Amino acid sequence: MTSETPFEGALPVDPASRPAASWVKVLSQYREPNAARSLFEIAVSLIPFLAIWAVAWWLLSVSYIAAFVLACVNGLFLVRIFCIQHDCGHGAFFSNRRVSDWTGRALGVLTLTPYDVWRRSHSIHHAGAGNLEKRGMGDVVTLTVAEYRARNWLGRLRYRAYRHPLVLFVLGPAYLFYLENRLPFGLMGDGWRIWVSSIGTNVGVAVSIGLIVYFGGLMPLLLVFVPTTLIAASLGVWLFYVQHQFEETHWDQPEDWALHEAALHGSSHYVMPRVLQWFTANIGIHHVHHLYSRIPFYRLTEVLRDHAELAQAQRLSIGESLACARLHLWDEKQRRLLSFRQMRAAYGTI
């Protein structure tokens, strides 16, 4: 336990009363990964994932429904694999950057996500999270109230369609992981490494699909591969959404924006049951992750154990998170996300 730990019985300090940047030195104590632990986390994620894949494939000869259900459950393991790939992208999973990168590239074939492309777009997200002038790359499109009201009827309709839960959490993830990830949109001019990552992952995915169809026909593809990847994609997008799209999140114009303040106050602490916390690799401790992204996911719980003020900050329960799906617009005056109905109540119809 570090010297920053509150004494027993003390009330947690409000993190808002402390400059967010001051946490950087404190959190740096947790950045070193443990190679044995990292290998263990890969093993307990990959081995069950592949085993369930095999059992679901075998079940196709017994029951299509049973195979489909098991494939959906396996989506949870694929979410965990993506979270490991995410840590590799931050250089947090192994001390050796090359080992982290090649682990991430290999896992990217399973997650349908070109590693170097995603790492670049995700770094842009981290560098500009909460900055109103840096929206659009690696985040959920969010308009301010003023921007929405300035659009014509067609522009408002398109934004409403985009923010609809069916689009955001079902159609959107399918498009993102099956189609958009096949080309490095937005990064096409960022060098050969981006293209090699994109094309290399596509080749790996194509070979995998080809082998599935060659040895099993269409049913393993439609009833095992698709449900597993689509469930994982939808869960992943939902997790990313609630990590930044909650009522009292943090957005500022560039002149008022501060990186660490936005990281702490613009990222939620998504509190889940332990089993879901395990499957999501502690990604719900997102405010700490944004403050110091080099901390391996398996050490994030140490941070909360040692620093009660961070454990209490930005807490968002599963029940509370469901209401976040109804929030659509950032109100710069009230400094909170509003639903379309709240916007109309506050500012009238357009």
C-alpha positions in Angstrom: 0.0 0.0 0.0 1.4 3.4 -1.0 1.9 6.4 1.2 -1.1 8.0 -0.5 -3.5 5.5 1.1 -6.0 7.2 3.4 -5.7 6.2 7.0 -8.2 3.6 8.2 -11.6 5.1 8.9 -10.9 8.3 7.0 -13.5 9.7 4.7 -12.6 9.5 1.0 -11.2 12.7 -0.4 -13.1 14.2 -3.3 -10.8 13.8 -6.3 -12.3 17.0 -7.7 -10.6 18.9 -4.8 -7.2 17.7 -6.1 -5.6 18.6 -9.4 -6.0 15.6 -11.7 -2.4 16.0 -13.0 -1.1 15.3 -9.5 -2.3 11.7 -9.8 0.2 10.9 -12.6 3.1 10.4 -10.2 1.0 8.4 -7.8 -0.3 6.1 -10.6 3.1 5.6 -12.1 3.8 3.2 -9.3 1.4 0.7 -10.8 2.6 0.8 -14.4 5.0 -2.2 -14.4 3.4 -5.4 -15.8 4.2 -8.9 -14.6 5.1 -11.1 -17.5 3.9 -14.3 -15.8 0.6 -12.7 -14.9 0.2 -11.3 -18.4 0.8 -14.8 -19.9 -1.7 -16.3 -17.4 -4.3 -13.7 -18.4 -3.8 -14.6 -22.1 -4.1 -18.3 -21.3 -7.3 -18.0 -19.3 -8.9 -16.0 -22.0 -7.7 -17.7 -25.2 -8.0 -21.4 -24.1 -11.7 -21.2 -22.9 -12.5 -19.1 -26.0 -11.1 -21.7 -28.4 -12.6 -24.6 -26.4 -16.0 -23.1 -26.4 -15.7 -22.4 -30.2 -14.9 -26.1 -30.7 -17.8 -27.2 -28.5 -20.2 -24.9 -30.2 -19.1 -26.2 -33.6 -19.6 -29.8 -32.4 -23.0 -28.9 -31.0 -24.2 -27.9 -34.6 -24.6 -31.7 -35.2 -26.9 -31.9 -32.1 -28.8 -28.5 -31.9 -28.4 -25.3 -33.8 -30.0 -23.4 -31.0 -27.5 -24.8 -28.4 -24.6 -24.0 -30.6 -25.9 -20.4 -31.2 -26.4 -19.8 -27.5 -23.0 -21.1 -26.6 -21.5 -18.9 -29.3 -23.2 -15.9 -27.9 -21.8 -16.6 -24.4 -18.3 -16.9 -26.0 -18.7 -13.3 -27.0 -17.8 -12.5 -23.4 -14.4 -14.1 -23.8 -13.8 -12.3 -27.1 -14.5 -9.0 -25.2 -11.8 -10.0 -22.8 -9.4 -10.8 -25.6 -10.1 -7.4 -27.1 -9.3 -5.8 -23.7 -5.9 -7.6 -23.7 -5.3 -6.2 -27.2 -6.3 -2.8 -25.9 -3.6 -3.1 -23.1 -1.0 -4.2 -25.7 -1.8 -1.0 -27.7 -1.0 1.1 -24.7 2.3 -0.8 -24.1 0.9 -1.9 -20.7 0.8 -5.7 -21.1 4.4 -6.6 -21.5 7.5 -4.5 -20.6 8.9 -5.3 -24.1 7.0 -3.2 -26.6 7.7 -5.6 -29.5 6.2 -8.4 -27.6 3.1 -6.3 -26.8 2.7 -5.2 -30.4 3.0 -8.7 -31.9 0.6 -10.1 -29.3 -1.9 -7.3 -30.2 -1.5 -8.0 -33.9 -2.2 -11.7 -33.4 -5.2 -11.1 -31.3 -6.4 -8.6 -33.8 -7.3 -11.4 -36.2 -9.7 -12.8 -33.6 -11.2 -9.4 -32.8 -11.4 -8.4 -36.5 -9.5 -5.3 -35.5 -6.2 -4.2 -37.3 -3.9 -3.6 -34.4 -1.8 -0.7 -35.6 -4.8 1.1 -37.1 -6.8 0.8 -33.9 -3.8 1.8 -31.8 -3.3 5.0 -33.8 -7.0 6.0 -33.7 -7.2 5.1 -30.0 -4.2 7.2 -29.2 -5.9 10.1 -30.8 -9.0 9.4 -28.6 -6.8 9.5 -25.5 -5.0 12.7 -26.6 -8.2 14.6 -27.2 -10.9 13.1 -25.0 -13.2 15.9 -23.8 -11.9 18.4 -26.3 -14.8 19.8 -28.4 -12.4 20.6 -31.2 -11.0 17.1 -31.4 -14.1 15.0 -31.8 -14.6 12.5 -34.6 -11.7 10.0 -34.3 -12.1 7.0 -32.1 -15.1 8.3 -30.2 -18.9 8.4 -30.4 -20.1 11.4 -32.4 -21.6 13.9 -29.9 -23.1 17.3 -30.9 -23.5 20.2 -28.6 -27.0 21.6 -28.2 -26.1 24.7 -30.3 -24.6 22.5 -33.1 -27.7 20.4 -33.2 -30.1 23.3 -33.3 -28.1 25.0 -36.0 -28.5 22.0 -38.3 -31.3 21.8 -40.9 -34.1 19.2 -40.5 -32.2 16.6 -42.5 -29.0 17.0 -40.4 -31.0 16.7 -37.2 -32.7 13.6 -38.5 -29.4 12.0 -39.5 -28.0 12.7 -36.0 -31.1 11.3 -34.3 -30.8 8.1 -36.4 -27.1 7.8 -35.6 -27.8 8.1 -31.8 -30.7 5.6 -31.8 -29.8 2.5 -29.7 -30.5 0.1 -32.5 -27.9 1.9 -34.7 -25.3 2.6 -31.9 -25.4 -0.9 -30.3 -26.4 -3.3 -33.0 -26.1 -2.0 -36.6 -23.1 0.2 -35.8 -20.9 -2.5 -34.2 -21.7 -4.8 -37.1 -20.7 -2.1 -39.6 -17.6 -1.1 -37.6 -16.1 -4.6 -37.1 -17.2 -6.3 -40.3 -16.8 -3.5 -42.8 -15.1 -0.3 -41.5 -12.2 -2.1 -39.9 -11.3 -3.6 -43.3 -9.8 -0.3 -44.4 -8.0 2.4 -42.3 -10.6 5.1 -42.7 -9.3 8.5 -41.5 -5.7 7.2 -41.4 -5.0 6.3 -45.0 -2.2 8.8 -45.3 -0.4 7.7 -42.1 2.2 5.5 -43.7 2.8 1.9 -44.8 2.5 0.4 -41.3 -1.2 1.3 -41.2 -1.8 -0.4 -44.5 0.2 -3.5 -43.6 -1.8 -3.8 -40.4 -5.1 -3.4 -42.2 -4.2 -5.8 -45.1 -2.5 -8.3 -42.9 -5.4 -8.5 -40.5 -7.8 -8.8 -43.5 -5.8 -11.7 -44.9 -5.8 -13.4 -41.5 -9.6 -13.0 -41.1 -10.2 -14.2 -44.7 -8.0 -17.3 -44.2 -9.9 -18.0 -40.9 -13.3 -17.7 -42.6 -12.1 -19.7 -45.6 -11.0 -22.6 -43.3 -14.3 -22.4 -41.3 -16.4 -22.7 -44.5 -14.1 -25.3 -46.1 -14.2 -27.7 -43.1 -17.7 -26.9 -41.8 -19.8 -25.2 -44.4 -21.9 -22.1 -43.7 -23.4 -23.2 -40.4 -20.3 -22.7 -38.3 -19.9 -19.3 -39.9 -23.5 -18.2 -39.4 -24.2 -19.8 -36.0 -20.8 -19.7 -34.3 -18.5 -17.0 -35.9 -21.2 -14.3 -36.4 -22.9 -14.5 -33.0 -19.6 -14.6 -31.1 -18.1 -11.6 -33.0 -21.4 -9.6 -33.1 -22.1 -10.0 -29.4 -18.5 -9.0 -28.6 -18.7 -6.0 -30.9 -22.0 -4.8 -29.4 -20.8 -5.3 -25.8 -17.5 -3.5 -26.7 -19.3 -0.5 -28.2 -21.7 -0.3 -25.2 -18.7 -0.3 -22.8 -17.0 2.4 -24.7 -20.2 4.4 -24.8 -20.9 4.4 -21.1 -17.3 5.2 -20.3 -17.7 8.7 -21.8 -21.4 9.2 -22.4 -22.9 9.8 -19.0 -24.7 12.9 -17.7 -21.9 14.7 -15.9 -19.1 13.8 -18.3 -16.5 16.5 -19.2 -16.3 18.5 -22.5 -14.5 21.8 -23.0 -13.5 24.2 -25.7 -9.7 24.1 -26.4 -8.9 27.2 -24.4 -10.5 25.6 -21.3 -9.5 22.0 -21.9 -6.9 20.2 -19.7 -5.9 16.7 -20.5 -5.8 15.2 -17.1 -9.0 16.9 -15.9 -10.8 15.6 -18.9 -9.4 12.1 -18.3 -10.5 12.0 -14.7 -13.9 13.7 -14.9 -14.8 12.7 -18.5 -14.4 9.0 -17.9 -16.7 6.9 -15.8 -16.0 4.2 -13.1 -18.4 1.6 -14.4 -19.2 -0.6 -11.4 -20.1 -4.2 -12.4 -20.5 -7.6 -10.7 -17.2 -9.4 -10.3 -17.9 -11.9 -13.1 -18.6 -9.1 -15.6 -15.6 -7.1 -14.3 -13.5 -10.2 -15.0 -14.8 -10.6 -18.6 -14.3 -6.9 -19.3 -10.8 -6.9 -17.8 -11.5 -4.0 -15.4 -12.1 -1.7 -18.3 -14.9 -0.1 -16.2 -12.2 1.5 -14.1 -11.9 3.9 -17.0 -11.2 7.1 -15.1 -7.9 5.6 -13.8 -7.1 4.1 -17.2 -7.4 7.5 -18.9 -5.3 9.2 -16.2 -2.5 6.7 -16.7 -3.0 4.3 -19.6 0.2 2.3 -19.0 -1.3 0.5 -16.0 -2.0 -3.2 -16.9 -5.7 -4.0 -16.4 -5.0 -6.5 -13.7 -3.4 -3.7 -11.5 -6.3 -1.3 -11.8 -8.0 -2.8 -8.8 -4.8 -2.2 -6.8 -5.3 1.5 -7.5 -8.8 1.5 -6.2 -7.8 -0.5 -3.1 -5.1 2.0 -2.2 -6.9 5.2 -3.1 -10.4 5.4 -1.8 -11.1 8.7 -3.4 -10.6 7.2 -6.9 -12.7 4.2 -5.9 -15.6 6.5 -5.1 -15.2 8.9 -8.1 -17.4 8.8 -11.2 -19.2 5.6 -10.1 -21.8 4.4 -12.5 -23.9 1.3 -11.8 -25.4 -0.9 -14.5 -28.9 0.4 -13.7 -27.7 4.0 -14.0 -25.9 3.3 -17.2 -29.0 2.2 -19.0 -30.3 5.8 -18.7 -27.2 7.0 -20.5 -28.6 5.5 -23.8 -31.2 8.4 -23.7 -28.5 11.1 -23.5 -27.6 12.7 -26.8 -26.4 16.3 -26.7 -23.8 18.2 -24.7 -25.1 21.4 -23.2 -22.3 23.8 -22.7 -24.3 26.1 -20.5 -25.5 23.4 -18.0 -22.3 21.3 -18.6 -24.1 18.0 -18.9 -25.4 15.6 -21.5 -29.1 16.0 -22.3 -31.7 13.9 -24.0 -33.6 15.4 -26.9 -36.6 15.8 -24.6 -34.6 17.7 -22.0 -33.2 19.9 -24.7 -36.6 20.8 -25.9 -37.8 21.5 -22.4 -34.8 23.8 -21.7 -34.6 25.6 -25.1 -37.9 25.0 -26.8 -38.7 23.4 -30.1 -36.7 24.3 -33.2 
